[in-house]
Amino acid sequence: MEKGPGGVSPFFIPMLIANMASGHIAMHFGAKGPNTCVVTACATAPIPSADAFRVIQYGDAEAVIAGGTRQHCPLT
């Protein structure tokens, strides 16, 4: 606030775009359809599998690419 707009890093938005990886993967494989990015701290890795199951179950897609990573979490 004190530095005004010049105090904001030009990398501010790219650092916050959590779904950039899922977008790149979809473009690489030519995947179409729902594209989401789950960010839930320590539980980020297992949730996409359940979401993928639900997407197929509801008929929103016939096949999905799902996965996740987990950073070190001080709570585990």
N, C-alpha and C positions, 0 to 999 in steps of 0.2 A: 504494500500500500504506500509506503514511504517513497519508493523509487519510481512509482508510476508504471506505465506499460513497458518501459525499457528494462525494468527489473525482472521481467518474466523471461525465462529461458526459451529460446526457439524450439527446444526439445521438450517443452512442457506437455504438449498434447501427445506427441509420439510416445512419451514415457507412460501415459495413462491409457493408451489404447490396448486393452488386454486381449481383444479378439483379433489382433493382427496375425498371430500364429495360425489360428483356425482359418482365417481368410487366405493366407498363403498356401496352406495345405489344400484347401478347396480348389484354388486356382491351379495348383500343380497337378492335381489328379482330375481336374475338370468336373468336380462334384457340383451338383446343383441342388437347391432345396434349402431346408432350414440350416442355418449356421449360427451356432451359439457358442458362447465362451463362459464357462462357470468359474467364478472367483469366490471361493468360500474358505479362504485361509487353509487350515490343515486338512479340510475335507474335499479339496478341489479334485484330487485324483479319482476317487470312486464314484462321484456323482454323475460324470458324463456317461458312464455305462448304464446307469439307471435311466437317465434322460434318453439315451439312444434306444433302449428297450421300449420306452414309452412312445417315442416317435414312430417306431415300427408298429407297435401295438395299435396306435390310433390311426394308422394308415397314412401318416404324413410323409413317409418315405418307405421304400422297399429295402434299402440297405443304407448303412451309415458308417462313417469313419468316426470312431470315438477314442478318446484317450485322455491322459492327464499327466501332470507332473506334480511333485510335491517338494517344496523347499523345506529346509530344516525348520521345524516348528518348536519353539521353546516349551510348548505345553505337552509335547509327547516325549 
